[in-house]
């Protein structure tokens, strides 16, 4: 079922059973990024994928907003759709919204978190400079082009290229907001793992990712998980920043296997 909600956000709603999954796309993208995953995960439980406000099929607005408003809209959506327990699945920097959902709703309503292809150890060299460039009228298009090239070069997956083309439809206003909100989150929280550590009650968290392929990055996450049993990492057999287009079965299976361990 696809719904354009009168209270700002459009969403898809498939399957039954809980805890439900709430799929959160990143900035300057829409919920179609989850199209390969939704029917697969909905075989086991309810799955909702939402558009951010002023993205995709959501209501258009000239008003500014940030991660806080995205989280408020997500909570309102959960209330209107009658979801009692939810596991947020955040793509990339939507992970900040997933963590904030856990903070606001607590461990009873948000029993776990799934993160997709995120820099959980912190931003790599040059990334914060790129975020600053996205906020500059003279630089944002060059930075965006570099990101698109990094995400698509050598990846022969047509739906991925189509999705990136859709991201190009968002202009400076949207990309500046993305740079601002992501920068602010890193400045306030340090790293995603540090933010997760500060939760009142540790949240079972699964990180599914494909890039970077550097074994040292995987080893560092595995070492962190060994010291913090609530954190798990799974490197996918994919090559892009959007592995759901390459290995949707592997992603869906990993999510369900993880949720079967959450009590």
C-alpha positions as a Markdown table, in Angstrom:
| # | Residue | x | y | z |
|---|---|---|---|---|
| 1 | Unk | 0.0 | 0.0 | 0.0 |
| 2 | Unk | 1.3 | 3.4 | -1.0 |
| 3 | Unk | 0.0 | 6.5 | 0.9 |
| 4 | Unk | 0.5 | 10.2 | 0.6 |
| 5 | Unk | -0.2 | 11.3 | 4.1 |
| 6 | Unk | -2.0 | 14.6 | 4.5 |
| 7 | Unk | 0.4 | 15.3 | 7.4 |
| 8 | Unk | 3.5 | 15.8 | 5.2 |
| 9 | Unk | 5.1 | 12.4 | 4.4 |
| 10 | Unk | 4.4 | 9.7 | 1.8 |
| 11 | Unk | 5.1 | 6.1 | 2.7 |
| 12 | Unk | 4.8 | 2.5 | 1.6 |
| 13 | Unk | 3.3 | 0.0 | 4.1 |
| 14 | Unk | 3.6 | -3.8 | 3.5 |
| 15 | Unk | 3.3 | -6.9 | 5.6 |
| 16 | Unk | 2.1 | -7.7 | 9.1 |
| 17 | Unk | 3.7 | -8.6 | 12.4 |
| 18 | Unk | 6.2 | -6.9 | 14.7 |
| 19 | Unk | 8.3 | -5.3 | 15.6 |
| 20 | Unk | 7.8 | -3.4 | 12.4 |
| 21 | Unk | 10.6 | -2.0 | 10.3 |
| 22 | Unk | 10.7 | 1.7 | 9.5 |
| 23 | Unk | 13.0 | 2.4 | 6.5 |
| 24 | Unk | 14.5 | 5.9 | 6.5 |
| 25 | Unk | 16.2 | 7.2 | 3.4 |
| 26 | Unk | 19.1 | 9.6 | 3.4 |
| 27 | Unk | 19.0 | 13.3 | 2.5 |
| 28 | Unk | 18.3 | 14.2 | -1.2 |
| 29 | Unk | 16.9 | 10.7 | -1.9 |
| 30 | Unk | 13.5 | 9.1 | -1.7 |
| 31 | Unk | 12.0 | 5.9 | -0.4 |
| 32 | Unk | 12.3 | 4.1 | -3.7 |
| 33 | Unk | 15.8 | 3.2 | -2.6 |
| 34 | Unk | 14.1 | 0.5 | -0.5 |
| 35 | Unk | 12.0 | -1.0 | -3.3 |
| 36 | Unk | 14.2 | -4.0 | -3.6 |
| 37 | Unk | 14.0 | -4.7 | 0.2 |
| 38 | Unk | 10.4 | -4.0 | 1.2 |
| 39 | Unk | 8.7 | -7.1 | -0.4 |
| 40 | Unk | 11.5 | -9.3 | 0.9 |
| 41 | Unk | 11.3 | -8.2 | 4.6 |
| 42 | Unk | 7.5 | -7.9 | 4.5 |
| 43 | Unk | 7.4 | -11.7 | 4.2 |
| 44 | Unk | 8.2 | -11.8 | 7.9 |
| 45 | Unk | 6.9 | -8.6 | 9.4 |
| 46 | Unk | 5.4 | -5.2 | 8.7 |
| 47 | Unk | 7.7 | -2.9 | 6.8 |
| 48 | Unk | 7.1 | 0.8 | 6.2 |
| 49 | Unk | 9.3 | 3.1 | 4.1 |
| 50 | Unk | 8.8 | 6.8 | 4.4 |
| 51 | Unk | 9.9 | 9.8 | 2.3 |
| 52 | Unk | 11.4 | 12.6 | 4.2 |
| 53 | Unk | 9.4 | 15.8 | 4.2 |
| 54 | Unk | 9.8 | 17.8 | 0.9 |
| 55 | Unk | 11.3 | 14.7 | -0.7 |
| 56 | Unk | 9.9 | 12.1 | -3.0 |
| 57 | Unk | 6.1 | 12.1 | -3.0 |
| 58 | Unk | 5.8 | 14.0 | 0.3 |
| 59 | Unk | 4.2 | 17.3 | 0.6 |
| 60 | Unk | 6.3 | 20.2 | -0.8 |
| 61 | Unk | 7.3 | 23.0 | 1.6 |
| 62 | Unk | 9.5 | 26.0 | 1.5 |
| 63 | Unk | 9.9 | 25.9 | 5.2 |
| 64 | Unk | 13.3 | 24.8 | 6.5 |
| 65 | Unk | 13.6 | 21.7 | 8.6 |
| 66 | Unk | 16.2 | 19.3 | 10.0 |
| 67 | Unk | 16.8 | 16.0 | 11.6 |
| 68 | Unk | 14.6 | 16.9 | 14.5 |
| 69 | Unk | 11.6 | 17.5 | 12.3 |
| 70 | Unk | 12.2 | 14.3 | 10.3 |
| 71 | Unk | 12.1 | 12.4 | 13.6 |
| 72 | Unk | 8.9 | 14.1 | 14.7 |
| 73 | Unk | 7.3 | 13.2 | 11.4 |
| 74 | Unk | 8.5 | 9.6 | 11.8 |
| 75 | Unk | 6.9 | 9.4 | 15.2 |
| 76 | Unk | 3.7 | 11.0 | 14.0 |
| 77 | Unk | 3.6 | 8.4 | 11.2 |
| 78 | Unk | 4.1 | 5.6 | 13.7 |
| 79 | Unk | 1.2 | 6.9 | 15.8 |
| 80 | Unk | -1.1 | 7.3 | 12.8 |
| 81 | Unk | -0.4 | 3.8 | 11.5 |
| 82 | Unk | -0.7 | 2.1 | 14.9 |
| 83 | Unk | 2.8 | 0.8 | 15.1 |
| 84 | Unk | 3.7 | -0.1 | 18.7 |
| 85 | Unk | 7.2 | -1.5 | 18.4 |
| 86 | Unk | 9.5 | -0.4 | 15.6 |
| 87 | Unk | 13.1 | -1.0 | 14.5 |
| 88 | Unk | 14.3 | 1.9 | 12.4 |
| 89 | Unk | 16.5 | 1.1 | 9.4 |
| 90 | Unk | 18.5 | 4.1 | 8.6 |
| 91 | Unk | 20.4 | 4.5 | 5.3 |
| 92 | Unk | 23.6 | 6.3 | 5.7 |
| 93 | Unk | 23.2 | 9.5 | 7.6 |
| 94 | Unk | 19.5 | 8.7 | 8.3 |
| 95 | Unk | 21.2 | 6.7 | 11.1 |
| 96 | Unk | 21.2 | 9.9 | 13.1 |
| 97 | Unk | 17.4 | 9.9 | 12.9 |
| 98 | Unk | 17.3 | 6.2 | 13.8 |
| 99 | Unk | 19.3 | 6.9 | 17.0 |
| 100 | Unk | 17.1 | 9.8 | 17.9 |
| 101 | Unk | 14.0 | 7.7 | 17.5 |
| 102 | Unk | 15.5 | 5.3 | 20.1 |
| 103 | Unk | 16.2 | 8.2 | 22.4 |
| 104 | Unk | 12.8 | 9.7 | 22.2 |
| 105 | Unk | 10.7 | 6.5 | 22.2 |
| 106 | Unk | 12.9 | 4.3 | 24.5 |
| 107 | Unk | 13.9 | 0.7 | 24.5 |
| 108 | Unk | 10.4 | -0.7 | 24.9 |
| 109 | Unk | 9.1 | 0.8 | 21.6 |
| 110 | Unk | 12.5 | 0.7 | 19.7 |
| 111 | Unk | 14.1 | -2.6 | 20.7 |
| 112 | Unk | 16.9 | -2.4 | 18.1 |
| 113 | Unk | 18.4 | -0.4 | 15.3 |
| 114 | Unk | 19.7 | -1.3 | 11.8 |
| 115 | Unk | 22.2 | 0.9 | 10.1 |
| 116 | Unk | 22.9 | 0.6 | 6.3 |
| 117 | Unk | 26.2 | 1.6 | 4.9 |
| 118 | Unk | 27.3 | 4.3 | 7.3 |
| 119 | Unk | 30.6 | 5.7 | 8.6 |
| 120 | Unk | 29.9 | 4.4 | 12.1 |
| 121 | Unk | 33.6 | 4.9 | 13.1 |
| 122 | Unk | 33.4 | 8.5 | 12.2 |
| 123 | Unk | 33.9 | 10.6 | 9.0 |
| 124 | Unk | 36.9 | 9.7 | 6.8 |
| 125 | Unk | 39.5 | 12.3 | 5.9 |
| 126 | Unk | 38.1 | 15.1 | 3.6 |
| 127 | Unk | 34.4 | 14.2 | 4.3 |
| 128 | Unk | 33.8 | 17.2 | 6.6 |
| 129 | Unk | 35.3 | 19.5 | 4.0 |
| 130 | Unk | 32.9 | 18.0 | 1.4 |
| 131 | Unk | 30.0 | 18.7 | 3.7 |
| 132 | Unk | 31.1 | 22.3 | 4.0 |
| 133 | Unk | 31.4 | 22.5 | 0.2 |
| 134 | Unk | 27.7 | 21.4 | -0.1 |
| 135 | Unk | 26.8 | 24.5 | 1.8 |
| 136 | Unk | 28.6 | 26.9 | -0.5 |
| 137 | Unk | 26.8 | 28.2 | -3.6 |
| 138 | Unk | 30.0 | 28.2 | -5.7 |
| 139 | Unk | 31.1 | 24.6 | -4.7 |
| 140 | Unk | 28.0 | 22.4 | -4.0 |
| 141 | Unk | 27.6 | 21.1 | -7.6 |
| 142 | Unk | 31.2 | 20.1 | -7.9 |
| 143 | Unk | 31.0 | 18.3 | -4.5 |
| 144 | Unk | 27.7 | 16.6 | -5.5 |
| 145 | Unk | 29.2 | 15.4 | -8.8 |
| 146 | Unk | 32.2 | 13.9 | -7.0 |
| 147 | Unk | 29.8 | 12.0 | -4.6 |
| 148 | Unk | 27.8 | 10.7 | -7.6 |
| 149 | Unk | 31.0 | 9.6 | -9.3 |
| 150 | Unk | 32.2 | 7.8 | -6.2 |
| 151 | Unk | 28.9 | 6.0 | -5.8 |
| 152 | Unk | 28.5 | 4.9 | -9.5 |
| 153 | Unk | 31.9 | 4.5 | -11.1 |
| 154 | Unk | 32.5 | 0.8 | -12.0 |
| 155 | Unk | 29.0 | -0.2 | -10.8 |
| 156 | Unk | 27.0 | -1.6 | -13.6 |
| 157 | Unk | 23.6 | -1.7 | -11.9 |
| 158 | Unk | 20.9 | 0.2 | -13.7 |
| 159 | Unk | 18.5 | 0.8 | -10.8 |
| 160 | Unk | 21.4 | 2.3 | -8.8 |
| 161 | Unk | 22.2 | 4.7 | -11.7 |
| 162 | Unk | 18.5 | 5.6 | -12.0 |
| 163 | Unk | 18.3 | 6.4 | -8.3 |
| 164 | Unk | 21.4 | 8.6 | -8.4 |
| 165 | Unk | 19.9 | 10.4 | -11.4 |
| 166 | Unk | 16.8 | 11.1 | -9.2 |
| 167 | Unk | 19.1 | 12.6 | -6.5 |
| 168 | Unk | 20.4 | 15.0 | -9.1 |
| 169 | Unk | 16.9 | 16.6 | -9.2 |
| 170 | Unk | 17.4 | 18.1 | -5.8 |
| 171 | Unk | 19.0 | 21.5 | -5.9 |
| 172 | Unk | 21.1 | 23.7 | -3.7 |
| 173 | Unk | 18.5 | 24.2 | -1.0 |
| 174 | Unk | 18.3 | 20.4 | -0.3 |
| 175 | Unk | 22.0 | 19.7 | -0.6 |
| 176 | Unk | 22.9 | 22.6 | 1.6 |
| 177 | Unk | 20.5 | 21.3 | 4.3 |
| 178 | Unk | 22.1 | 17.8 | 3.9 |
| 179 | Unk | 25.5 | 19.3 | 4.5 |
| 180 | Unk | 24.4 | 21.4 | 7.4 |
| 181 | Unk | 22.5 | 18.6 | 9.2 |
| 182 | Unk | 25.2 | 15.9 | 8.8 |
| 183 | Unk | 27.9 | 18.3 | 9.9 |
| 184 | Unk | 25.9 | 19.4 | 12.9 |
| 185 | Unk | 25.3 | 15.7 | 14.0 |
| 186 | Unk | 29.0 | 14.9 | 13.8 |
| 187 | Unk | 29.9 | 18.0 | 15.7 |
| 188 | Unk | 27.4 | 17.3 | 18.4 |
| 189 | Unk | 27.8 | 13.5 | 18.7 |
| 190 | Unk | 31.3 | 12.7 | 17.6 |
| 191 | Unk | 30.8 | 9.4 | 16.0 |
| 192 | Unk | 27.6 | 7.2 | 15.5 |
| 193 | Unk | 29.1 | 4.6 | 17.8 |
| 194 | Unk | 29.8 | 7.2 | 20.5 |
| 195 | Unk | 26.2 | 8.4 | 20.2 |
| 196 | Unk | 24.9 | 4.8 | 20.6 |
| 197 | Unk | 27.1 | 4.3 | 23.7 |
| 198 | Unk | 25.4 | 7.3 | 25.3 |
| 199 | Unk | 21.9 | 5.8 | 25.1 |
| 200 | Unk | 20.4 | 5.1 | 28.5 |
| 201 | Unk | 20.0 | 1.4 | 27.7 |
| 202 | Unk | 22.3 | -0.2 | 25.1 |
| 203 | Unk | 20.5 | -0.8 | 21.8 |
| 204 | Unk | 21.1 | -4.0 | 19.8 |
| 205 | Unk | 22.5 | -2.5 | 16.6 |
| 206 | Unk | 23.3 | -4.1 | 13.3 |
| 207 | Unk | 25.5 | -2.3 | 10.7 |
| 208 | Unk | 25.2 | -3.7 | 7.2 |
| 209 | Unk | 27.7 | -2.2 | 4.7 |
| 210 | Unk | 29.6 | -2.7 | 1.5 |
| 211 | Unk | 32.0 | 0.2 | 1.4 |
| 212 | Unk | 34.8 | 0.8 | 2.1 |
| 213 | Unk | 36.2 | -2.5 | 1.2 |
| 214 | Unk | 39.3 | -2.0 | 3.4 |
| 215 | Unk | 39.6 | -5.0 | 5.7 |
| 216 | Unk | 40.9 | -2.7 | 8.5 |
| 217 | Unk | 37.6 | -0.9 | 8.6 |
| 218 | Unk | 35.8 | -4.3 | 9.1 |
| 219 | Unk | 38.3 | -5.4 | 11.7 |
| 220 | Unk | 37.9 | -2.1 | 13.7 |
| 221 | Unk | 34.1 | -2.7 | 13.8 |
| 222 | Unk | 34.5 | -6.3 | 14.8 |
| 223 | Unk | 36.9 | -5.3 | 17.5 |
| 224 | Unk | 34.4 | -2.7 | 18.8 |
| 225 | Unk | 31.6 | -5.4 | 18.7 |
| 226 | Unk | 33.8 | -7.8 | 20.7 |
| 227 | Unk | 34.0 | -5.1 | 23.5 |
| 228 | Unk | 30.3 | -4.0 | 23.1 |
| 229 | Unk | 28.2 | -7.1 | 22.5 |
| 230 | Unk | 25.1 | -5.0 | 21.5 |
| 231 | Unk | 26.9 | -4.0 | 18.2 |
| 232 | Unk | 27.1 | -6.3 | 15.3 |
| 233 | Unk | 28.6 | -5.7 | 11.8 |
| 234 | Unk | 28.1 | -7.6 | 8.6 |
| 235 | Unk | 30.0 | -6.7 | 5.4 |
| 236 | Unk | 27.9 | -7.4 | 2.3 |
| 237 | Unk | 29.0 | -9.0 | -0.9 |
| 238 | Unk | 28.4 | -5.7 | -2.8 |
| 239 | Unk | 30.5 | -2.8 | -4.1 |
| 240 | Unk | 28.3 | 0.3 | -3.9 |
| 241 | Unk | 27.0 | 2.7 | -1.3 |
| 242 | Unk | 23.5 | 1.4 | -2.0 |
| 243 | Unk | 23.9 | -2.4 | -1.6 |
| 244 | Unk | 20.1 | -3.0 | -1.6 |
| 245 | Unk | 20.3 | -2.6 | -5.4 |
| 246 | Unk | 23.0 | -5.3 | -5.6 |
| 247 | Unk | 22.3 | -7.9 | -2.9 |
| 248 | Unk | 18.7 | -7.3 | -1.6 |
| 249 | Unk | 18.3 | -11.0 | -0.5 |
| 250 | Unk | 21.5 | -10.8 | 1.6 |
| 251 | Unk | 20.4 | -7.5 | 3.2 |
| 252 | Unk | 16.9 | -8.8 | 3.9 |
| 253 | Unk | 18.2 | -12.1 | 5.3 |
| 254 | Unk | 20.7 | -10.4 | 7.5 |
| 255 | Unk | 18.1 | -8.0 | 9.0 |
| 256 | Unk | 15.7 | -10.9 | 9.7 |
| 257 | Unk | 18.4 | -13.1 | 11.2 |
| 258 | Unk | 19.4 | -10.2 | 13.5 |
| 259 | Unk | 15.8 | -9.4 | 14.6 |
| 260 | Unk | 15.3 | -13.1 | 15.5 |
| 261 | Unk | 18.0 | -12.6 | 18.2 |
| 262 | Unk | 16.5 | -9.4 | 19.7 |
| 263 | Unk | 14.3 | -10.0 | 22.7 |
